[in-house]
Amino acid sequence: WTQKHRMTNHAKKTSTDFVGNWKVEAYEDVTVRAGTFKAYKVRYTDSMGTESVTWFSPETGGFVKVSGRRSATHPAGAGTNESELVSRPAMP
């Protein structure tokens, strides 16, 4: 799916319009430090130069892994981020 957004930088008093695109690519096992979970693999890109892949697990009710990258043309500059679920409370 595609959605239009507006990002406002209040400190600089500027606004930027951009378009985000999401695509569910798979329902697969993903292994992180907290274990192995069935998760939806969702790819995101936008017109500002952001790309990310996120794994959402219905079992945990949240994201278990995220891998993202911003291009040099992104307003925040180039960068990457990686995160994963490392632990969770024991289920009764």
N, C-alpha and C positions, 0 to 999 in steps of 0.2 A: 504494500500500500504506500501511498505518497501523501505527504501533508506539508502545507505551507506554514512557516513559522516566522516570527520576528524576535530578534535578540536585541535587547536594549542595554547599553552600557551607560548607566546613570552618571558615573564619574566623568565620562567624556561627553555626555549628552548626545549620544549617537544611537541610531537604530540600524540594524541590518536585517533585510528580508532574506530568507533562504528556504530551500526545499529539501525535506528529508525523505528518504526512501527506505522501506523495510521489506525484507523478503524472508519468509520461513523456508529454509533450505532442507532441513531434515529433522527427524525425531530419532535421536541416537543416544548411545551410551557415551558419557563423558566422565573421565576419571580425574579427580582433584584430590588434594590432601585429605579432605573430609570423607572420601569414598567414591563410589561409582554410582551415577544417577542417570536415569532416562531424562533427556532434556531436548527441548526445541532449540535448534541452532538457527539464530536469526542474524542476518547480515544487514547492516545499516550503512548508508552512504548519504552524504548531503552535498549541496552545492557550494559549501564553504571549504570543502576539502577534508571532511571527517570520514573515516572508514572504521567500522568495528564489527566484530562477531561476538555475539552474546549467546550463552546457553542458559535457558530458563527451565527449571525443573518444577513440574507440578507437585512432586513429592515434598520439596522443601518450601514451595510457595515463593521462590525467589531465584535470583541469578546465582549460578554456581561457578561460572567462569566468564570473564570478559577480556577481550583482546582488542585494543583500539590504537588508531594512529591518526594524527593530524598532519596535513601537508604544510609546507612552508608558506603557502598562500593563505592559510587559515588565519583569522584575526588574532588568535592567541599564539600563532607561530607553530613551528613543527614540534611534534612530541609524540610519545607513545604511552600507553598505560596497559598494565596487565594486572588482573586480580582473579582470585579464586577463593572458594569457600574452604577454610582450613579446619573447621570443626562445627559441630552443632549439638544441641542438647539431645540426650538419649530420649527416644520416643517410648511412651508407656506401653 
